[in-house]
Amino acid sequence: MKLVYFAWVRERIGRPEETLDLPREVATVADLVAWLKGRGEEYAYAFENDGVVRAAVDRIHAKPETPLAGAQEVAFFPPMTGG
């Protein structure tokens, strides 16, 4: 699956994107975040505050319980502010 990181999420992880084979037990966005946190301190740092980082599955905003079955891409980004 292709994972894309934006803004300070990208800065904390140290890369703009990557393609990974996810374990079978990673079924939702929340599962993916939990799994990523275990991949290293840069991921743990990026996702340290639960609920802050937003996700989009195949370019559609997603909630933590959104399933990943059949998805091609998950993007992670911080909350945006208007101006």
C-alpha positions as CSV (number, residue, x, y, z in Angstrom):
1,M,0.0,0.0,0.0
2,K,1.2,3.5,-0.8
3,L,1.5,5.8,2.3
4,V,1.9,9.5,1.8
5,Y,2.9,12.0,4.5
6,F,2.3,15.8,4.4
7,A,3.6,18.8,6.3
8,W,5.0,18.1,9.8
9,V,4.0,14.5,9.6
10,R,6.4,14.1,6.6
11,E,9.1,16.1,8.5
12,R,8.9,13.9,11.6
13,I,8.9,10.6,9.6
14,G,11.6,11.8,7.3
15,R,10.1,10.9,4.0
16,P,7.2,12.1,1.8
17,E,5.9,8.6,0.9
18,E,6.6,4.9,1.0
19,T,5.1,1.7,-0.2
20,L,4.6,-1.1,2.4
21,D,3.2,-4.5,2.6
22,L,0.8,-4.4,5.6
23,P,0.2,-7.3,7.9
24,R,-3.2,-8.9,7.7
25,E,-4.2,-7.6,11.1
26,V,-4.0,-4.0,9.9
27,A,-7.6,-3.6,8.8
28,T,-8.5,0.0,9.6
29,V,-6.8,3.4,9.7
30,A,-6.5,3.1,13.5
31,D,-4.8,-0.3,13.0
32,L,-2.4,1.2,10.5
33,V,-1.5,4.1,12.8
34,A,-0.9,1.7,15.7
35,W,1.3,-0.5,13.5
36,L,3.3,2.5,12.2
37,K,4.0,3.7,15.7
38,G,5.8,0.4,16.3
39,R,8.0,0.8,13.2
40,G,10.4,3.3,14.9
41,E,10.7,6.4,17.0
42,E,10.1,8.7,14.0
43,Y,6.7,7.1,13.4
44,A,5.9,7.2,17.2
45,Y,6.8,10.9,17.2
46,A,4.7,11.7,14.2
47,F,1.6,9.9,15.6
48,E,2.3,10.6,19.3
49,N,-1.0,12.5,19.9
50,D,-3.9,10.2,19.0
51,G,-6.6,11.9,17.0
52,V,-4.5,14.8,15.8
53,V,-3.2,13.5,12.5
54,R,-5.9,13.2,9.9
55,A,-6.1,10.5,7.2
56,A,-7.5,10.1,3.7
57,V,-8.0,6.7,2.1
58,D,-7.9,6.9,-1.7
59,R,-8.2,10.7,-1.4
60,I,-11.4,10.6,0.7
61,H,-11.2,11.8,4.3
62,A,-11.3,8.9,6.7
63,K,-12.1,8.2,10.3
64,P,-10.0,5.8,12.5
65,E,-12.5,3.0,11.9
66,T,-12.4,3.3,8.1
67,P,-11.5,-0.1,6.6
68,L,-8.4,-0.4,4.4
69,A,-9.6,-3.4,2.3
70,G,-9.1,-2.6,-1.3
71,A,-7.5,0.8,-0.7
72,Q,-4.5,1.8,-2.9
73,E,-3.3,4.8,-0.9
74,V,-3.5,6.3,2.6
75,A,-2.4,9.9,3.2
76,F,-1.6,11.4,6.6
77,F,-1.7,15.1,7.3
78,P,-2.0,17.5,10.3
79,P,-5.2,19.5,10.8
80,M,-5.5,22.4,8.5
81,T,-6.4,25.9,9.4
82,G,-8.1,28.4,7.2
83,G,-7.0,32.0,6.6
